[in-house]
Every structure is written in C-alpha cells, then in structure tokens.
C-alpha cells in the first residue's frame, strides 16, 4: 500500500474527528455513503485502504467485499463497527475483509494500517480476538491490546488451543488469567463441551475434594445424596483449576493421578470413573519457588507446566493501558446509557503514570467509577482519586455546564431535572450516590467502592438524606 489515499464508507460525522490529523499527515481522504460512490473513488483515485461500516442506508459491506473478491488489485477493506461480536468478525473476515475493528476510530492505528503490512501490528486495538482471517481464531472473550508482550501470549495460546496439553497460566492478580483460559476453551475442539471453573482457594481441603471428585451418599456428615464432581461435569470439555497453588498437598497427589490416569474416585465411593477433560490451571504465585519450599509437589508442577503462559502485568504493556481505558469507558457509557465522554490530558497523564498494582481489573473498576461520576463530562483525575472520607464527590469548579438534558442522571427516586437548570452540588452528590446504589443493587459496600468513599461516609450521607426527607425507603 504505497498510495496515500484512504476511503471511508461511513457517515461523515464519524470521520470528522480524525480528518484534520490525516490531512496533516499527508493523506487524501475520501468519504462515501454508498457502493456507487465508493466504486468511483476506488476506480479514479486508487486508495491504499478502505474503512467501511457494516451497513449504511442502501449499502452493505458484503457488496463491497464481493467487488473486491473479483479484483486482485482491490484495496484492503477493514470493517469498522459501532458494536460487534465474534460471529460478525468471522463472517466478514471469511468474505474477504482485511480486518474487523470496533469504533471509535483512532488516528495512530489508522495510520499504522494505511502504511501497509510491513509496519502493521498483529492485531489492532478493539478488534474481536482479532486480525487477519487466517491468523486468529474467533470466539471466546474479547481481547484488547496490541503490545508485543500480550500478542506473544495470544500467539502461543492460539498454537496450543487445539491440543489436550495442560496449560499453566501465571500472572499477577487482575491480569486476565481466567479470560485466557476461556479463550483456550473457545478456540479448542472442545468448545462445544462444558467449561467448568473451580476456585481452589475458596474451599477447605475436604470440601474441595468433594467439589472436584464428587461424593457418595453417606460419605461424610451432611452427604445426604450422591453428588457429581466438577471433573464429571466437565467431561468432554475443559476444567479450570483457579489458584492451583492454594491446593493442599494431599489433594495435589489425588489430582496428579487424574492427570496421569484420567480417572477419578468419588469420596466414599468404590467405583473408578474415566473422564476425558482438558485441564487448565492458573496461579499468581511463583510455583517454582513454592516447589523449593515444599508447598507444591514437583511432579504435579511438571505435569501442569507442559505449556506455560505468563500474562504480562499492565505496566508491562505500554500504550495498551490507554486502549483498554477507551474500551472500558465506551463499555460503561453504553451499559449505563450515559452521554459520551472523553479523557482530559491530565487524566491520560495520570493513567500513563500509575503503576496499576491491580492490573486490568483495577483499571476496569476505576473506569466504571469514573464514567458514572463524570456523567458525560470530561473525565479528570478527580474522578479517580476519591479515597478520603471528607473529600467531596464534586468540587465547585466541576459544576459547570451540568444542565444538558443528555447529561442528567436520574434514579428511581430522583425527580426529573428540567432542561436548562443547573444541578446544585449537594443534589448532584445525592444523585450519584443513588446511582451507585442502583448500579450495585443496593449493596452499600460495593456502592462505596464504586464511588470511592468509605462505607461510613455512605452511611452518614444516607442518614442525612433520610433526616432531610430526601430518601424514600
């Protein structure tokens, strides 16, 4: 792709945000809203790449891909969707699309794609487990990110997905280990079978053994009937042993037998059962060190660690943090039906500089809070750093321009705010507290975490509203 021309088959308003940057970068940009206009531009201008919405009034991207299928010189087509899923991605890629992205359009990524395959990254951000049709499997959770550290893990996961080899997924808390396990299942030949996850840290040894292998009636006090274990339930599918490092040594020996013989015994039972299960395990600990300390069986470690997948921490993924930020912001804007919002430069600087000890999970929770509290306004660091009991939810200088009807937040007990009115700070605070409680189904602990205040502060605020007659229960 040597030509510096780009064609967008999309509404003009969706391109206006990046148009000036593309022009400054020396690109000629064409915008069409139907197949005829696109064909004329392609024939006369010869664009190096085409970005197209799946559909417009009187137009379907399938028609454009059909034209391209008959012309070996037709430019690559990247489908850009407002919302998407793995099925659409698979269908368009099969029809000949070069790639499948989710909006919003990002200048740097368009620039990378326009420069051609020599500099293009393996999977653009916001793609659906993404990329070129012969390169990535479809299905499974959405993976966002293009940093080499995460792409290497994805490439290895793709390679081993169809095997029955055990995979040990390691990484810090919040890096997405269970998500990768679900990807391995979705990409495997067992995708039609069950995926069963067991948290090995959540149960004491005797209960975990029963949970994994099942038990017979009367096997122990309270065993009033036979119970199938997770291995039986996962037959012909995949079982995930989450936090495998927390499993007791005695139970580790029984797990080793399952790995070696593909057989289980129910607790209190006399019958040996054959199972066909693919085993995945996750840990946030250094199992090699635990083996040296005698806390984990070496033979079990070797059996689990056939394919090691180490997930990078968020701080090791460079600019992926901003792509993930945009993804979560868009996600919660749609989920809570709020007006669109953007990040301030100060917020971007803060996000880049934060160490993210909680990794992607911390980022996701923080963006959910920020979107709710920004409520359609620009997200600033003040929407992140609300960890003081006496720190107000909104400072006075943040109260400007809260009169837009699209930005008004309503809850079940909040009166509609008339268009053109300015919301008082104390009322805005009350509305956001009610919104937090609504979003967490009334769970005060979770609502306080979401709002960035303590449970005590939340309780005091609710008592204050109740005394003032502003809280109906």
BAPA-266416 format. One line per 3 residues: their letters; for each residue x, y, z of C-alpha. Coordinates in steps of 0.02 Angstrom, whole numbers, plus 50000, padded with zeros to 5 digits. Last residue first. Example, Ala and Ser with C-alpha at 12.3 -4.5 7.8 and 13.67 -1.06 7.14 Angstrom:
// residues 2
sa = 50684/49947/50357  50615/49775/50390
// end
This chain:
// residues 473
xxx = 48133/50186/52576  48115/50367/52518  48268/50473/52545
xxx = 48262/50662/52531  48160/50686/52691  48301/50788/52769
xxx = 48328/50657/52905  48336/50520/52772  48459/50618/52666
xxx = 48574/50641/52816  48559/50457/52862  48606/50412/52682
xxx = 48756/50528/52688  48814/50453/52854  48800/50276/52783
xxx = 48900/50324/52629  49035/50405/52735  49045/50251/52844
xxx = 49053/50136/52691  49206/50234/52636  49212/50334/52476
xxx = 49274/50295/52301  49102/50293/52221  49122/50114/52158
xxx = 49195/50055/52323  49052/50139/52419  48925/50057/52303
xxx = 49005/49887/52331  48995/49903/52519  48821/49979/52513
xxx = 48745/49839/52409  48583/49916/52348  48577/49826/52180
xxx = 48754/49883/52140  48708/50001/51997  48560/50068/52097
xxx = 48670/50103/52247  48794/50197/52138  48655/50294/52053
xxx = 48584/50342/52223  48756/50405/52274  48770/50497/52109
xxx = 48601/50579/52133  48645/50633/52310  48808/50713/52255
xxx = 48720/50802/52112  48593/50865/52237  48727/50930/52355
xxx = 48815/51014/52208  48661/51103/52145  48607/51050/51969
xxx = 48594/51194/51847  48429/51201/51754  48416/51219/51565
xxx = 48314/51063/51541  48214/51021/51696  48285/50890/51812
xxx = 48173/50739/51828  48144/50693/52009  48260/50565/52087
xxx = 48182/50411/52169  48214/50280/52034  48372/50365/51976
xxx = 48405/50503/51852  48571/50568/51790  48560/50725/51683
xxx = 48691/50729/51548  48577/50712/51398  48467/50851/51467
xxx = 48617/50968/51470  48617/51074/51628  48779/51017/51707
xxx = 48876/51153/51620  48992/51200/51763  48992/51101/51925
xxx = 49175/51048/51922  49237/51215/51990  49137/51185/52148
xxx = 49218/51018/52187  49118/50860/52163  49113/50699/52265
xxx = 49176/50794/52416  49332/50730/52505  49288/50701/52689
xxx = 49311/50512/52691  49463/50519/52576  49485/50394/52434
xxx = 49421/50493/52287  49569/50488/52171  49498/50428/52004
xxx = 49360/50554/51961  49474/50693/52018  49599/50634/51887
xxx = 49484/50708/51753  49348/50631/51644  49265/50763/51534
xxx = 49078/50771/51563  48952/50638/51513  48916/50577/51690
xxx = 49091/50607/51757  49042/50509/51913  48974/50357/51822
xxx = 49112/50355/51692  49247/50375/51826  49179/50233/51933
xxx = 49169/50111/51788  49341/50169/51732  49416/50131/51903
xxx = 49340/49957/51908  49409/49916/51736  49581/49985/51776
xxx = 49592/49885/51937  49541/49726/51845  49670/49762/51709
xxx = 49815/49769/51833  49783/49780/52020  49956/49853/52051
xxx = 49921/49980/51914  50085/50081/51920  50001/50247/51875
xxx = 50099/50362/51760  50007/50326/51599  49838/50339/51685
xxx = 49885/50504/51767  49946/50578/51603  49785/50524/51516
xxx = 49682/50601/51657  49780/50764/51645  49751/50768/51457
xxx = 49565/50752/51491  49478/50591/51447  49319/50593/51342
xxx = 49134/50571/51374  48981/50510/51280  48812/50533/51367
xxx = 48759/50394/51483  48660/50236/51446  48733/50142/51597
xxx = 48796/49995/51492  48835/50103/51340  48942/50227/51436
xxx = 49011/50080/51533  49081/49992/51379  49144/50150/51296
xxx = 49245/50194/51453  49305/50014/51466  49371/50013/51286
xxx = 49447/50185/51300  49543/50132/51455  49596/49969/51374
xxx = 49670/50066/51229  49753/50185/51352  49831/50044/51453
xxx = 49885/49960/51292  50007/50104/51273  50145/50008/51363
xxx = 50101/49829/51409  50224/49795/51551  50129/49908/51674
xxx = 49975/49801/51640  50065/49647/51705  50112/49520/51573
xxx = 50024/49352/51566  50138/49201/51580  50077/49051/51482
xxx = 50168/48889/51522  50127/48737/51413  50176/48572/51496
xxx = 50175/48660/51665  50036/48558/51742  50127/48391/51736
xxx = 50292/48468/51792  50207/48557/51937  50121/48396/51989
xxx = 50288/48306/51997  50364/48449/52099  50226/48448/52228
xxx = 50188/48620/52299  50225/48694/52470  50394/48610/52490
xxx = 50490/48774/52487  50578/48728/52325  50410/48684/52247
xxx = 50339/48850/52305  50485/48939/52221  50446/48850/52058
xxx = 50263/48893/52083  50294/49080/52080  50123/49138/52133
xxx = 49976/49215/52040  49916/49045/51985  49805/48973/51850
xxx = 49768/48796/51794  49698/48717/51636  49648/48534/51624
xxx = 49569/48455/51469  49444/48325/51524  49403/48150/51465
xxx = 49348/48059/51623  49351/47876/51675  49266/47833/51838
xxx = 49331/47715/51972  49193/47639/52079  49215/47612/52266
xxx = 49145/47777/52327  49165/47871/52491  49233/48024/52401
xxx = 49210/47994/52215  49358/47912/52130  49433/47989/51974
xxx = 49523/47925/51819  49616/48009/51676  49768/47904/51728
xxx = 49912/48029/51737  49819/48193/51758  49688/48115/51872
xxx = 49826/48035/51974  49911/48204/51995  49748/48275/52063
xxx = 49749/48144/52201  49927/48193/52249  49880/48378/52248
xxx = 49740/48338/52371  49868/48285/52499  49973/48440/52466
xxx = 49827/48559/52496  49775/48669/52349  49818/48854/52363
xxx = 49941/48848/52218  49801/48797/52100  49729/48974/52107
xxx = 49596/48929/51977  49584/48749/51922  49497/48769/51754
xxx = 49409/48616/51684  49382/48593/51498  49260/48488/51397
xxx = 49220/48308/51355  49184/48280/51541  49175/48445/51636
xxx = 49030/48389/51746  49125/48231/51792  49279/48332/51838
xxx = 49172/48455/51935  49106/48319/52049  48939/48229/52040
xxx = 48846/48218/52204  48765/48066/52282  48641/48105/52419
xxx = 48631/48153/52603  48815/48195/52620  48791/48301/52777
xxx = 48911/48202/52885  49028/48107/52770  49023/47979/52631
xxx = 48840/47946/52672  48782/47963/52492  48930/47958/52375
xxx = 49045/48102/52337  49104/48212/52194  49281/48224/52125
xxx = 49316/48411/52120  49187/48478/52243  49211/48330/52360
xxx = 49398/48361/52363  49368/48548/52386  49256/48514/52535
xxx = 49387/48409/52623  49528/48533/52584  49443/48696/52634
xxx = 49355/48794/52497  49382/48961/52408  49566/48943/52369
xxx = 49544/48807/52238  49423/48913/52137  49343/48791/52015
xxx = 49296/48835/51836  49196/48719/51721  49190/48743/51532
xxx = 49069/48619/51456  49081/48548/51279  49052/48634/51112
xxx = 49219/48723/51125  49308/48556/51145  49397/48568/50977
xxx = 49488/48717/51052  49473/48904/51019  49333/48929/51146
xxx = 49425/48827/51278  49588/48921/51255  49492/49085/51257
xxx = 49407/49036/51421  49577/49005/51498  49635/49173/51433
xxx = 49489/49258/51520  49527/49160/51679  49704/49231/51680
xxx = 49650/49411/51649  49792/49514/51726  49695/49554/51885
xxx = 49806/49462/52007  49983/49443/51941  50024/49312/51812
xxx = 50026/49127/51778  49928/49017/51659  49980/48834/51670
xxx = 49918/48739/51518  49886/48552/51510  49905/48480/51336
xxx = 49745/48422/51251  49789/48513/51090  49675/48630/50995
xxx = 49724/48785/51094  49912/48757/51083  49955/48871/50938
xxx = 49822/49002/50975  49881/49016/51155  50059/49042/51093
xxx = 50004/49183/50977  49899/49263/51114  50046/49259/51234
xxx = 50158/49340/51104  50025/49471/51070  50019/49519/51253
xxx = 50203/49561/51266  50207/49630/51088  50083/49767/51136
xxx = 49924/49759/51033  49784/49757/51158  49602/49711/51184
xxx = 49547/49530/51200  49360/49499/51190  49309/49333/51266
xxx = 49290/49175/51164  49254/49157/50979  49366/49178/50828
xxx = 49534/49101/50789  49675/49215/50733  49790/49215/50581
xxx = 49697/49155/50428  49563/49288/50440  49678/49431/50481
xxx = 49651/49517/50644  49566/49496/50803  49506/49422/50951
xxx = 49370/49547/50907  49471/49702/50871  49470/49844/50998
xxx = 49655/49875/50971  49732/49816/50809  49800/49639/50799
xxx = 49968/49587/50727  50037/49763/50711  50058/49844/50542
xxx = 50229/49907/50495  50271/49800/50345  50087/49760/50318
xxx = 50045/49932/50249  50064/50113/50295  49875/50134/50299
xxx = 49857/50009/50443  49981/50106/50551  49900/50273/50510
xxx = 49729/50203/50551  49801/50143/50716  49876/50312/50758
xxx = 49718/50406/50714  49599/50303/50820  49424/50268/50755
xxx = 49300/50237/50894  49246/50106/50844  49269/49919/50841
xxx = 49383/49840/50714  49374/49696/50589  49519/49658/50471
xxx = 49567/49627/50289  49388/49584/50244  49375/49440/50121
xxx = 49206/49357/50149  49284/49246/50283  49343/49401/50375
xxx = 49168/49471/50368  49089/49312/50437  49217/49282/50574
xxx = 49204/49461/50638  49015/49454/50635  49017/49294/50739
xxx = 49147/49363/50860  49041/49513/50906  49021/49693/50861
xxx = 48959/49866/50908  48998/50029/50820  49080/49929/50681
xxx = 49230/49963/50571  49262/49837/50431  49437/49850/50359
xxx = 49445/49831/50170  49610/49802/50080  49624/49888/49910
xxx = 49563/49798/49752  49708/49742/49642  49655/49559/49641
xxx = 49481/49610/49580  49340/49483/49589  49343/49469/49780
xxx = 49347/49658/49793  49176/49675/49713  49106/49544/49832
xxx = 49187/49635/49979  49096/49794/49927  48929/49703/49918
xxx = 48959/49622/50088  48988/49797/50159  48803/49827/50140
xxx = 48725/49985/50066  48551/50059/50044  48557/50157/50205
xxx = 48727/50112/50280  48796/49943/50330  48948/49854/50401
xxx = 49040/50022/50411  49188/50032/50295  49372/50078/50303
xxx = 49460/50065/50135  49648/50057/50105  49777/50115/49978
xxx = 49651/50217/49882  49654/50207/49690  49590/50381/49649
xxx = 49480/50355/49496  49422/50174/49510  49420/50170/49701
xxx = 49331/50337/49711  49201/50286/49582  49172/50119/49667
xxx = 49147/50204/49836  49020/50325/49766  48923/50182/49687
xxx = 48932/50074/49842  48854/50205/49955  48900/50332/50089
xxx = 49068/50391/50026  49208/50487/50110  49378/50514/50030
xxx = 49536/50563/50121  49699/50615/50040  49837/50582/50165
xxx = 49982/50700/50200  49995/50679/50389  49910/50849/50410
xxx = 49762/50782/50309  49753/50628/50420  49755/50736/50576
xxx = 49619/50851/50508  49505/50702/50465  49521/50615/50635
xxx = 49370/50692/50724  49273/50722/50564  49265/50537/50521
xxx = 49108/50483/50617  49020/50643/50565  49041/50600/50381
xxx = 48937/50442/50396  49040/50291/50342  49120/50216/50189
xxx = 49291/50291/50221  49422/50295/50083  49606/50325/50115
xxx = 49736/50390/49994  49924/50394/50022  49968/50263/49892
xx = 50107/50141/49937  50000/50000/50000
// end
